Amino acid sequence: MSKPASSGGSPGGKSNSPDPLARAKQEIDASMDVMKQNIQKMAERGDQLNTLQTKSENLSTAATRFNEQSRNLERHFWLESWKSLIMMGVFAVVVLLLLSVANPVLFWVVLIILIVVGGAFALNKLRQNQQYMSWLPLPQEAPGTEMRGMQIV
């Protein structure tokens, strides 16, 4: 009588899907396209990483150069401030020498005042400069005290 229908649904038992070999070839081609895209993206990423590395090295060099220049400038201004203090000290010594000849008692009074005021001023200036000049060793303050102007708080 009649033949039973095959599971493929087409007469003769053949399925409507393409040949398994052609289907495998399509899958391989699709995989190759994806792999080519991935390789291209990896090459672009490598180029971007190389560019980033170059920029990073340039930035590091510029930062090192900036650090050296800022330290040199900092030392220059530090020395300039001390030059003015030294000039004031020389002036004070000349005044003291003149006073010692004119009036020995006045000489000792002025000398003591200059030592106290000058010492406090110099110590305060050193403490202000310490935050900028970390290479300068200074005595540390006692815990719980702060220098403000000429007062210890």
NURO-82028 format. One record per residue (C-alpha): residue number from 1; x, y, z; residue in one letter. Coordinates in nm, 3 decimals. Layout:
% residues N
+-----+---------+---------+---------+----+
|   i |    east |   north |      up | aa |
+-----+---------+---------+---------+----+
| NUM |       X |       Y |       Z |  A |
...
+-----+---------+---------+---------+----+
This chain:
% residues 153
+-----+---------+---------+---------+----+
|   i |    east |   north |      up | aa |
+-----+---------+---------+---------+----+
|   1 |   0.000 |   0.000 |   0.000 |  M |
|   2 |   0.143 |   0.332 |   0.078 |  S |
|   3 |   0.487 |   0.391 |   0.213 |  K |
|   4 |   0.517 |   0.554 |   0.554 |  P |
|   5 |   0.651 |   0.911 |   0.548 |  A |
|   6 |   1.008 |   0.952 |   0.660 |  S |
|   7 |   1.098 |   1.162 |   0.954 |  S |
|   8 |   1.258 |   1.432 |   0.733 |  G |
|   9 |   0.919 |   1.522 |   0.589 |  G |
|  10 |   1.031 |   1.508 |   0.229 |  S |
|  11 |   0.965 |   1.229 |  -0.014 |  P |
|  12 |   1.250 |   0.992 |  -0.062 |  G |
|  13 |   1.385 |   1.040 |   0.296 |  G |
|  14 |   1.608 |   1.343 |   0.224 |  K |
|  15 |   1.597 |   1.646 |   0.459 |  S |
|  16 |   1.557 |   2.006 |   0.349 |  N |
|  17 |   1.877 |   2.113 |   0.534 |  S |
|  18 |   2.190 |   2.166 |   0.334 |  P |
|  19 |   2.454 |   1.908 |   0.301 |  D |
|  20 |   2.631 |   1.843 |   0.637 |  P |
|  21 |   2.966 |   1.914 |   0.472 |  L |
|  22 |   2.844 |   2.251 |   0.344 |  A |
|  23 |   2.699 |   2.332 |   0.687 |  R |
|  24 |   3.035 |   2.250 |   0.853 |  A |
|  25 |   3.213 |   2.468 |   0.598 |  K |
|  26 |   2.979 |   2.758 |   0.679 |  Q |
|  27 |   3.045 |   2.716 |   1.050 |  E |
|  28 |   3.421 |   2.706 |   0.989 |  I |
|  29 |   3.399 |   3.021 |   0.772 |  D |
|  30 |   3.198 |   3.198 |   1.041 |  A |
|  31 |   3.452 |   3.093 |   1.305 |  S |
|  32 |   3.738 |   3.212 |   1.085 |  M |
|  33 |   3.565 |   3.551 |   1.039 |  D |
|  34 |   3.530 |   3.584 |   1.417 |  V |
|  35 |   3.895 |   3.483 |   1.465 |  M |
|  36 |   4.009 |   3.738 |   1.204 |  K |
|  37 |   3.809 |   4.011 |   1.380 |  Q |
|  38 |   3.959 |   3.909 |   1.715 |  N |
|  39 |   4.312 |   3.917 |   1.571 |  I |
|  40 |   4.246 |   4.262 |   1.422 |  Q |
|  41 |   4.111 |   4.387 |   1.757 |  K |
|  42 |   4.416 |   4.242 |   1.936 |  M |
|  43 |   4.650 |   4.421 |   1.693 |  A |
|  44 |   4.464 |   4.749 |   1.749 |  E |
|  45 |   4.478 |   4.695 |   2.125 |  R |
|  46 |   4.854 |   4.627 |   2.100 |  G |
|  47 |   4.900 |   4.954 |   1.911 |  D |
|  48 |   4.697 |   5.136 |   2.175 |  Q |
|  49 |   4.904 |   4.978 |   2.453 |  L |
|  50 |   5.226 |   5.080 |   2.279 |  N |
|  51 |   5.096 |   5.437 |   2.247 |  T |
|  52 |   4.992 |   5.436 |   2.612 |  L |
|  53 |   5.333 |   5.304 |   2.719 |  Q |
|  54 |   5.511 |   5.576 |   2.520 |  T |
|  55 |   5.291 |   5.844 |   2.673 |  K |
|  56 |   5.350 |   5.699 |   3.019 |  S |
|  57 |   5.727 |   5.705 |   2.970 |  E |
|  58 |   5.711 |   6.065 |   2.845 |  N |
|  59 |   5.501 |   6.164 |   3.146 |  L |
|  60 |   5.744 |   5.993 |   3.383 |  S |
|  61 |   6.039 |   6.176 |   3.226 |  T |
|  62 |   5.855 |   6.509 |   3.246 |  A |
|  63 |   5.764 |   6.445 |   3.610 |  A |
|  64 |   6.126 |   6.366 |   3.698 |  T |
|  65 |   6.246 |   6.680 |   3.521 |  R |
|  66 |   5.977 |   6.888 |   3.696 |  F |
|  67 |   6.078 |   6.743 |   4.033 |  N |
|  68 |   6.445 |   6.831 |   3.977 |  E |
|  69 |   6.363 |   7.184 |   3.861 |  Q |
|  70 |   6.128 |   7.245 |   4.153 |  S |
|  71 |   6.390 |   7.127 |   4.404 |  R |
|  72 |   6.650 |   7.353 |   4.244 |  N |
|  73 |   6.412 |   7.647 |   4.253 |  L |
|  74 |   6.320 |   7.568 |   4.612 |  E |
|  75 |   6.686 |   7.564 |   4.716 |  R |
|  76 |   6.750 |   7.887 |   4.528 |  H |
|  77 |   6.477 |   8.073 |   4.716 |  F |
|  78 |   6.581 |   7.914 |   5.043 |  W |
|  79 |   6.934 |   8.040 |   4.994 |  L |
|  80 |   6.804 |   8.384 |   4.894 |  E |
|  81 |   6.607 |   8.410 |   5.218 |  S |
|  82 |   6.912 |   8.311 |   5.420 |  W |
|  83 |   7.131 |   8.562 |   5.236 |  K |
|  84 |   6.908 |   8.841 |   5.360 |  S |
|  85 |   6.927 |   8.704 |   5.715 |  L |
|  86 |   7.305 |   8.687 |   5.695 |  I |
|  87 |   7.318 |   9.049 |   5.572 |  M |
|  88 |   7.102 |   9.157 |   5.868 |  M |
|  89 |   7.333 |   8.963 |   6.099 |  G |
|  90 |   7.641 |   9.133 |   5.961 |  V |
|  91 |   7.470 |   9.470 |   6.007 |  F |
|  92 |   7.386 |   9.378 |   6.368 |  A |
|  93 |   7.748 |   9.277 |   6.434 |  V |
|  94 |   7.872 |   9.613 |   6.298 |  V |
|  95 |   7.622 |   9.799 |   6.517 |  V |
|  96 |   7.732 |   9.591 |   6.816 |  L |
|  97 |   8.098 |   9.667 |   6.749 |  L |
|  98 |   8.021 |  10.037 |   6.733 |  L |
|  99 |   7.820 |  10.015 |   7.057 |  L |
| 100 |   8.097 |   9.823 |   7.232 |  S |
| 101 |   8.335 |  10.109 |   7.168 |  V |
| 102 |   8.085 |  10.380 |   7.267 |  A |
| 103 |   7.907 |  10.224 |   7.569 |  N |
| 104 |   7.990 |   9.873 |   7.697 |  P |
| 105 |   7.674 |   9.839 |   7.910 |  V |
| 106 |   7.445 |   9.928 |   7.619 |  L |
| 107 |   7.644 |   9.682 |   7.407 |  F |
| 108 |   7.559 |   9.390 |   7.638 |  W |
| 109 |   7.190 |   9.485 |   7.661 |  V |
| 110 |   7.155 |   9.511 |   7.282 |  V |
| 111 |   7.354 |   9.190 |   7.231 |  L |
| 112 |   7.125 |   8.989 |   7.461 |  I |
| 113 |   6.813 |   9.130 |   7.294 |  I |
| 114 |   6.949 |   9.050 |   6.947 |  L |
| 115 |   7.044 |   8.695 |   7.046 |  I |
| 116 |   6.700 |   8.619 |   7.191 |  V |
| 117 |   6.499 |   8.780 |   6.911 |  V |
| 118 |   6.730 |   8.656 |   6.634 |  G |
| 119 |   6.734 |   8.301 |   6.769 |  G |
| 120 |   6.355 |   8.286 |   6.794 |  A |
| 121 |   6.320 |   8.435 |   6.446 |  F |
| 122 |   6.572 |   8.192 |   6.294 |  A |
| 123 |   6.415 |   7.889 |   6.461 |  L |
| 124 |   6.068 |   7.992 |   6.343 |  N |
| 125 |   6.199 |   8.044 |   5.989 |  K |
| 126 |   6.365 |   7.702 |   5.994 |  L |
| 127 |   6.042 |   7.537 |   6.104 |  R |
| 128 |   5.848 |   7.715 |   5.828 |  Q |
| 129 |   6.101 |   7.603 |   5.569 |  N |
| 130 |   6.112 |   7.246 |   5.699 |  Q |
| 131 |   5.789 |   7.156 |   5.520 |  Q |
| 132 |   5.952 |   7.259 |   5.191 |  Y |
| 133 |   6.304 |   7.144 |   5.265 |  M |
| 134 |   6.267 |   6.788 |   5.389 |  S |
| 135 |   6.640 |   6.726 |   5.346 |  W |
| 136 |   6.718 |   6.981 |   5.622 |  L |
| 137 |   6.746 |   6.810 |   5.962 |  P |
| 138 |   6.579 |   7.004 |   6.244 |  L |
| 139 |   6.513 |   6.932 |   6.608 |  P |
| 140 |   6.159 |   6.811 |   6.666 |  Q |
| 141 |   5.909 |   6.999 |   6.881 |  E |
| 142 |   5.798 |   6.855 |   7.212 |  A |
| 143 |   5.471 |   6.661 |   7.178 |  P |
| 144 |   5.167 |   6.881 |   7.234 |  G |
| 145 |   5.337 |   7.211 |   7.145 |  T |
| 146 |   5.314 |   7.417 |   6.830 |  E |
| 147 |   5.511 |   7.714 |   6.706 |  M |
| 148 |   5.296 |   8.013 |   6.615 |  R |
| 149 |   5.489 |   8.327 |   6.540 |  G |
| 150 |   5.710 |   8.388 |   6.841 |  M |
| 151 |   5.489 |   8.199 |   7.089 |  Q |
| 152 |   5.497 |   7.838 |   7.191 |  I |
| 153 |   5.141 |   7.717 |   7.238 |  V |
+-----+---------+---------+---------+----+
